[in-house]
Amino acid sequence: MTKIRVLLADDHAVVRDGLHALLLEHRDIDVVALASDGLEAIRLAQEFKPDVAVIDVGMPHVNGIEATRRILKAHPETRVLVLSQYEQKEYVLEAIDAGVAGYLIKRDAGADLADAIRAVAQWGAVLHPLAARTLIDAYMRCERRETGDDLEHLTDREREVLILVAEGYTNQQIAELLHVSPKTVDGHRTNLMAKLDLHNRTDVVKYALKRQLIEL
């Protein structure tokens, strides 16, 4: 069994150790490093190259959002899951813009953390309901793109893949739904992102929300 390699970063030792103990109960998850501040999280991410980094927002030296930016710049294959006490929209939107794959509120995470790690490791997305509401409200208020015919550049299958990617499905899941190979899905995904000038999954979600192709 291939384990999901996880980095935990939180400046509170009790929280950090509690999360570690919680994840030890899951055989498919391996906590490879523990960080007590943002700088240490960046260094350990470079050293261990985890599949998923679970990062607190409010940490000393470098906060979790800036740490996320630096980690993803150096290691774009790492998925970042924010576990924060902050519910304010400024934190949620800044984290999304930094490229996080998930945003959970600490008080409600609990047993859901392991499932959230599994989801983002498979290139899905996880948002606490408050974070999802914030994201929807923010981007639905934005004006729709003036280039109203840009979707016409996509094939029907590329449009299907666009929506499924935005909804959080993995390439494997999309392949099963559309009865094609994961390689074919990856090709459609690459093509549609190039046509729409989208650079990552966060861009795909933003685009789909703005064009009202999905609802979270």
N, C-alpha and C positions, 0 to 999 in steps of 0.2 A: 504494500500500500504506500503510495506516494503521499507524504505528509505536506501540509501547508506550512511553510516556514514564516513565522510571525515575529515582528519586532514590536515590543510594547514600550510606549514612552509616556510617562506621567510623572510630574514632579512630587506627587504625594506618595510616599513609600507604602502607606497602608493600601491605597487604591491600586497601585502598581502590583503589589504582592497579592492582593485579593484577585485581581484579574488573572494573574499568572496561575494562581491556585485553581481558579475556575476553569481555565483552559487546559490544565493538566488532566482534567477528567475526560477530554476528548482525544481519542487515539489518533485521529487524522490531523491534529494540529500540534505543531512543534514550536514552542516559544524559544527562539534562538538567541534573543538579546533583549536586555532591559535597559531603558534609558531614563535618566532623571531630569533631563532638560533638553531643549531643542538642539543645541550644538552636539550633545552626545548622541541624539537620535540621528542627526545627519552623518556623524562619523560611523556609527554602528551600521547604518543603512549601507554606507559605502563598503564596510568590511564584510557584512554578512549577506547583502543583497537579498533581503527577505521577499517573499511573495506578497505579503501584506504587512503594512505598518499601521498599527493602531496608535493614534497620536492625540494627546490632549491639546486643546487650544492654548490655554493659559499656562505657559511654562517660562521659566527664567532664561536669560541670555538670548535665546531666539524663540519666538512664540511658535505654536504648532502650525500656523498657516504659512509662515515664512519657511519653516522647516520642511513643510510639504512641497513648497515650490522648489527648494534646493534639492530635495530627494528626487523628485520627479524629473528635474532637469538632468541630473546625473544618471538616474536609473528609471526611465519611463516605464519599464516593465513592472515596477513595484506598484501595487495598489495601496492607496492610503484610505484608511477608515478613521474619521474623526470621532472621538468619544469625548463629549464636552458637556460642561454644565451650562453653557451659554445657549439661550434660545433666541436671542435678538437677531433680527434679520440681517444686520450688518455682518455678524460673524458667519451666518449661514451662507450668504451670498459671496462673501470673500473666500470662504472655504471652497465653494463650488467653482469659483473663478480660478482658484489655485490648482484645481484639477482633482479634488478628492473624489473617491468612488462611493463614499457613504458618509452620512452625518447622523450620529446617534446621540441622544441626550443621556447623560450618565445615570440619572435616577430611574430611567425606564429601560436601560439596556439589559442588565441581568442575564438571564439564560439565553437571551436573543443574540448575544455577542458572537457565540460560536457560529450560529447560522449566518450572521452578517458577514463574518470572515469568509465563510465558504462561498457566499454569494459574490462578494467582490473579487475573490480569487478566481472565479469563473468569468470575470469581466462583466458581472452584473452590477447593479447599483442598489444601494440601501439608503433610504431616507426616513428618519423619524417623521411621523405625521406633521408635527409642527414645522420641521424643516421643509417638507414637501409643500405645505401650504404657503410658506414664505417664497419658495422658488416659483410656484405657480402664480402667485399674486404679482411678483416682481416682473416676470417675463410676459405675463398676459397684459400688463400695463404698457409694455413697449409697443411701439408702432410696428406693424408688420412690414417686412422688407418691401421696398419699392419695386424690386425686381420680381414682380408677381408671377412671371412665367418661368422661373428657374426650375420648378418641379417638372416642367415639360421636357427638360433635358434628360430626365431619368426614364429608364425603361420601367414597365409595370413591375418587374421583379425587383429592380433596384429600389423602387418606392416601397414595396413590401418589406424588404430588408431594412430600409431606413426606419420604418415604424417599429419593427421588431427590435432592432438595436436600441432605439430610444426607449422602448418599454423595458429594457434590461435583460433581454434574452441573450444567451451566449451563442457563439457560432454553431456549436454542436446542437443546441436546442432549435435554432432556426433551421438548420439542415434537416432535422427530423420533422419539423412542421411543414417545410416546403418540399420534402422528399427529394433533396439534392445532397451533394456531398459538402462537408465543411469547407473544403477547398473552393468549391463554387461560391459558397456564401462569402468567403473571405474576398474573392474576386469582386463580387457585387459590392461588398462593403467598401473596398478600396476605390472602386470606380465612382460610387455615389459621393464619397467624401471628397474626391478630387473635383468632381463636377460642381459641387456646392461650396468648395473651398472650406471644408470642415477639417479640423486637424486632430480631433480626439473625440471620445465618446461624450464628453461634456458638451462640446460644440453641437453634436448630433441631438442631444436632449434639448438644448436651448433652441435649436432650429425647429425641431418638431413641436415644441411648445408655442413658439411664436407663430408658426403656421397652423396651429390648432390641429395638428395631426394626431396628437395623443393627449390624454388627461392622466395626471398622476392621482 
